[in-house]
Amino acid sequence: MSTPASRTALDVADWRRRVFALYAAVREADSPEDAHELWRIERDDLMLHHPATALLPEDRVMFEGLPIASYDAQWRFELPILEAEPGGFDFATGTDGVVPFERIGRVEVPDAGSLDVWRLTTYGGGLFIPVRDALAGKPDGTYGGGRYLVDTIKGADLGSDAAGGTLVLDFNFAYNPSCAYDPAWACPLAQPGNVLPIAVPVGEMYAG
């Protein structure tokens, strides 16, 4: 007989499996607009029905979909990773201990600013790019702690060109970390080098 801990672990594994499959389908979609609609539908389904959802039970009762803005092609970029000063930060979690991140570069977003690119330095590796914009914490704006653009170790990966050293950054796919919906989660948030001075009115918004 499975234990509660093993059932939870299997639920999380299934969530990760579905997220990886979703982003694989997103990368293969006929257009970014089609990809975004698929992402929106599947993310709503996961958040409402999956046992590993971060939505609290009371928030699922009247759930009608996440507040995701309409697609705007002006917020999609393929950008080179530029050099940046070495740096890092450690993030303490409740389940995985201290998770270290290393700054491996930065991207310059046209007419918006610079974002640091981080690498998880422990087992599994992975790229991580959070973003906090000028709408953060404002009514009907974005989550105060920032959103995630890229988190490859969790499957959130819109594509890259290893030979060219570029990443696809599409702010329409920016999503809220789990701690935006359930305070029991501990999430690494946007560092000072991941704060943009302008509003980013696309992606998953925040009504909490």
DODRENLUM-319172 format. One record per residue (C-alpha): x, y, z; residue number from 0; residue in one letter. Coordinates in Angstrom, 1 decimal. Example, Ala and Ser with C-alpha at 12.3 -4.5 7.8 and 13.67 -1.06 7.14 Angstrom:
<pts>
east	north	up	nr	rest
12.3	-4.5	7.8	0	A
13.7	-1.1	7.1	1	S
</pts>
This chain:
<pts>
east	north	up	nr	rest
0.0	0.0	0.0	0	M
1.4	3.4	-0.9	1	S
2.0	6.0	1.8	2	T
0.7	9.6	1.7	3	P
4.3	10.8	1.0	4	A
4.7	8.4	-2.0	5	S
1.3	9.4	-3.4	6	R
2.3	13.1	-3.1	7	T
5.6	12.4	-4.8	8	A
3.9	10.5	-7.6	9	L
1.4	13.4	-8.1	10	D
4.3	15.9	-8.4	11	V
6.1	13.6	-10.8	12	A
3.0	13.4	-12.9	13	D
2.6	17.2	-12.8	14	W
6.2	17.6	-14.0	15	R
5.6	15.0	-16.8	16	R
2.6	16.9	-18.0	17	R
4.4	20.3	-18.0	18	V
7.3	18.9	-19.9	19	F
4.9	17.4	-22.5	20	A
3.0	20.7	-22.7	21	L
6.0	22.8	-23.4	22	Y
7.2	20.2	-26.0	23	A
3.8	20.7	-27.8	24	A
4.1	24.5	-27.4	25	V
7.5	24.4	-29.2	26	R
6.0	22.4	-32.0	27	E
2.8	24.5	-32.5	28	A
2.1	26.1	-35.9	29	D
2.3	29.6	-34.5	30	S
3.0	31.3	-31.2	31	P
-0.6	32.3	-30.9	32	E
-1.7	28.6	-31.2	33	D
1.0	27.7	-28.7	34	A
-0.3	30.3	-26.3	35	H
-3.9	29.1	-26.5	36	E
-2.8	25.5	-25.9	37	L
-0.7	26.6	-22.9	38	W
-3.6	28.5	-21.5	39	R
-6.0	25.7	-21.8	40	I
-3.7	23.1	-20.4	41	E
-2.5	25.3	-17.5	42	R
-6.1	26.0	-16.5	43	D
-6.8	22.2	-16.5	44	D
-3.8	21.4	-14.5	45	L
-4.5	24.1	-11.9	46	M
-8.1	23.1	-11.5	47	L
-8.0	19.3	-11.6	48	H
-4.5	18.0	-10.9	49	H
-3.8	16.8	-7.3	50	P
-0.5	18.6	-7.3	51	A
-2.1	22.0	-8.1	52	T
-1.0	25.0	-6.0	53	A
-4.6	26.3	-6.0	54	L
-6.2	26.0	-2.6	55	L
-9.4	24.1	-2.3	56	P
-11.5	27.2	-1.7	57	E
-10.0	28.8	-4.8	58	D
-11.0	25.9	-7.0	59	R
-14.7	26.1	-6.2	60	V
-15.4	29.2	-8.4	61	M
-12.4	28.8	-10.7	62	F
-13.1	30.1	-14.2	63	E
-9.6	30.2	-15.5	64	G
-6.3	31.9	-14.7	65	L
-6.1	35.7	-15.5	66	P
-4.0	35.3	-18.7	67	I
-3.7	38.3	-21.0	68	A
-4.4	38.0	-24.8	69	S
-1.4	37.1	-26.9	70	Y
0.7	40.1	-28.1	71	D
3.5	39.2	-30.6	72	A
5.5	42.3	-29.7	73	Q
6.5	40.5	-26.4	74	W
8.2	37.6	-28.1	75	R
12.0	37.6	-28.6	76	F
14.9	35.4	-29.4	77	E
17.9	36.9	-27.6	78	L
21.6	36.2	-27.2	79	P
23.0	35.5	-23.8	80	I
25.5	38.2	-23.1	81	L
28.3	38.3	-20.6	82	E
27.6	39.4	-17.0	83	A
29.4	39.9	-13.8	84	E
29.8	36.6	-11.9	85	P
27.3	36.3	-9.1	86	G
25.0	34.0	-7.3	87	G
22.4	33.5	-4.6	88	F
21.3	30.7	-2.3	89	D
17.6	30.0	-1.8	90	F
16.4	28.1	1.2	91	A
13.5	25.8	0.7	92	T
11.4	23.8	3.1	93	G
12.0	20.5	1.2	94	T
15.2	20.6	-0.8	95	D
17.5	22.5	1.5	96	G
19.5	25.4	0.2	97	V
19.4	25.6	-3.6	98	V
22.3	27.6	-5.1	99	P
22.0	29.6	-8.3	100	F
24.8	31.0	-10.5	101	E
24.5	34.0	-12.8	102	R
25.8	32.8	-16.2	103	I
24.8	35.9	-18.3	104	G
22.1	38.4	-19.1	105	R
19.7	39.2	-21.9	106	V
18.9	42.7	-23.2	107	E
15.2	42.9	-23.9	108	V
14.5	45.6	-26.5	109	P
12.9	48.7	-25.0	110	D
12.5	47.0	-21.7	111	A
15.8	46.4	-19.9	112	G
18.2	43.7	-18.8	113	S
17.4	40.3	-17.2	114	L
20.0	38.1	-15.5	115	D
20.2	34.4	-16.6	116	V
20.7	32.0	-13.8	117	W
21.8	28.4	-13.7	118	R
20.9	26.0	-10.9	119	L
24.2	24.6	-9.8	120	T
23.1	21.4	-8.0	121	T
21.9	18.1	-9.5	122	Y
20.0	18.4	-12.7	123	G
21.2	21.9	-13.7	124	G
18.7	24.1	-15.5	125	G
18.3	27.7	-16.6	126	L
16.1	30.1	-14.6	127	F
14.9	33.5	-15.6	128	I
12.3	35.2	-13.4	129	P
11.0	38.7	-14.0	130	V
9.4	41.4	-11.9	131	R
7.8	44.3	-13.8	132	D
6.3	47.7	-12.9	133	A
2.8	46.1	-12.5	134	L
4.0	43.9	-9.6	135	A
1.9	44.1	-6.5	136	G
-0.6	46.6	-8.1	137	K
-4.3	45.9	-8.3	138	P
-5.1	43.6	-11.2	139	D
-1.4	43.7	-12.0	140	G
1.2	41.0	-11.7	141	T
2.4	39.0	-8.7	142	Y
4.4	41.1	-6.3	143	G
7.2	38.6	-6.1	144	G
7.6	38.3	-9.9	145	G
6.8	35.7	-12.5	146	R
8.8	33.0	-14.2	147	Y
9.8	33.2	-17.9	148	L
12.2	30.2	-18.1	149	V
12.6	27.3	-15.6	150	D
14.0	24.5	-17.7	151	T
14.4	22.1	-14.8	152	I
10.6	22.3	-14.3	153	K
10.0	22.0	-18.1	154	G
9.2	25.7	-18.8	155	A
11.3	26.0	-21.9	156	D
10.3	27.8	-25.1	157	L
13.4	26.9	-27.0	158	G
17.0	27.8	-27.5	159	S
19.8	27.7	-30.1	160	D
22.9	26.3	-28.5	161	A
25.1	27.0	-31.5	162	A
23.9	30.7	-31.7	163	G
23.8	31.1	-27.9	164	G
20.2	32.4	-28.0	165	T
17.1	31.9	-26.0	166	L
13.4	32.3	-26.9	167	V
11.8	34.7	-24.3	168	L
8.1	35.1	-24.7	169	D
6.6	37.2	-22.0	170	F
3.1	36.0	-23.0	171	N
4.1	32.7	-21.3	172	F
5.2	34.4	-18.0	173	A
3.5	32.5	-15.2	174	Y
3.1	32.9	-11.5	175	N
5.1	30.7	-9.1	176	P
3.2	28.3	-6.9	177	S
3.7	30.5	-3.8	178	C
1.4	33.1	-5.5	179	A
-1.5	30.7	-4.9	180	Y
-0.4	28.7	-1.8	181	D
1.8	30.3	0.9	182	P
3.0	26.8	1.9	183	A
5.2	26.8	-1.2	184	W
8.7	28.4	-1.1	185	A
9.7	29.9	-4.5	186	C
12.9	31.7	-5.6	187	P
11.8	35.1	-6.7	188	L
13.1	37.8	-9.0	189	A
16.6	39.1	-8.0	190	Q
17.5	42.8	-8.4	191	P
18.9	42.0	-11.9	192	G
15.6	40.6	-12.9	193	N
13.5	43.7	-12.3	194	V
12.2	45.7	-15.3	195	L
11.2	49.3	-14.9	196	P
8.3	49.0	-17.3	197	I
4.9	47.4	-17.2	198	A
4.7	43.9	-18.9	199	V
0.9	43.6	-19.5	200	P
1.0	40.1	-20.9	201	V
1.3	36.6	-19.5	202	G
-0.4	35.4	-16.3	203	E
-1.7	38.3	-14.2	204	M
-2.6	38.2	-10.6	205	Y
-5.9	39.0	-9.0	206	A
-5.1	38.0	-5.4	207	G
</pts>
